[in-house]
Amino acid sequence: MPTLLHSPRYSDDSIKLRRAAIVLGWDVLRLASWRCPEAFEPEEPVLFAEPLFNTAVAEQLGLAVIEPPEDFLVGLPREYVGREVRLMTAAEARTLAGPMFLKPPNQKTFPAKVYASGSELPEMPDDDPVLASEPVEWAAEFRFFVRDRRVHAWSPYWLDGALARVGDEWIVEPVMAATTRCLVDRLLADPRVDLPPALVLDAGVIGGVGPAVVEANVASGSGLYGCDPRDVLEVLRAATVVNSSL
């Protein structure tokens, strides 16, 4: 039986997943610290929490959290990206003229945003990885929880420069949702694209360009937005692996 593990930090998403897991008959445990209880050996641990917590707990359980490779966006065929994206070191990024959109590939080690120039990057080791791309305007963005190259759950999250939500309702712009979903389905069926067993794909529509992938994220630390938590749980089950299988 799966055991859903949460960190001590409460969030709306962790509460939604906890309720869904209980309905499905899973065990659920919110750890009191970053240390697992003594002799704790769950049959099938499933993690959902902050990335650093997930990494620490996974190591204690002999697991590894599955992450998209740092060069995921760079390695995609241009038809899925819609803009130039480069992976470089922080030292190289600091030499870039701007404006330039800069972000860390996986860990949130510095703010992802448009910088007037690379010299504005915050202090970090010179060899830290940085993704650099031309600034674009996203008309809409959507989140897709993917397992074994199939979308299990999706939701809008950004529309016309703001969170795609009014009250408790997530707003779907049907045309942009359909074109984005078509792009994602093509990518998932494309044998040129290597994918981990579980990940979150953010994709949307670039103004004046069309549908494109925003980024790939770790499933076990990504927000749900309007995704059905029951479907997300199925993706989370594949989001960690035994260390020896890496």
Buried (B, 14 or more C-beta within 10 A) or exposed (E): EBBBBBBEEEBEBBEBBBEBBEEBEBBBBBBEEBEBEEEBEBEEBBBBBBBEBBBBBBEEBEBBBBBBBBBBBBBBEEEBBBBEBBBBBBBBBBEBEBBBBBBBBBBEBBEEEBBEBBEBBEEBEEEBBBBBBEEBEBBBBBBBBBBEEEBBBBBBBBBEEEEBBEEEEBBBBEEBBEBBBEBBBEBBEBEEBEBBBBBBBBBBBBEEBBBBBBBBBBBBBBEBBBBBBBBBBBBBBBBBBEEEEE
